[in-house]
Each structure stands twice: as C-alpha cells, then as structure tokens.
Amino acid sequence: MDPLDTSFETERLLVRSCQVADAEALAGLMTPSISACLATWPAPLTVVQA
C-alpha cells in the first residue's frame, strides 16, 4: 500500500494527500498561526513551495 496514494471518504469528509492541483489553495490558506502547528510548512507558503 502506497501511503501517498491512500485516502478515505465519509458522507461529509474526504481525506487524502496533497496534490499538485492543491498548491494554489494551500498557499492561500497558510498563515503564520497555521504554520506554527505544522513543523515543516513555512509561512508565507508560496505556490512553488506547495
């Protein structure tokens, strides 16, 4: 089983690994307060970094 290709879904939630298509949205959501909870994600996060 490839952990990067694993996902699960319920009626109201989809959990999956980040994908290249998510880069712009992730960059827009990354704030210093969110980044503080994620050990390796800098803020601000650029699309290229994502």
Buried (B, 14 or more C-beta within 10 A) or exposed (E): EEEEEEEEEEEEEEEEEEEEEEBEEBBEEBEEEEBEEEEEBEEEBEEEEB
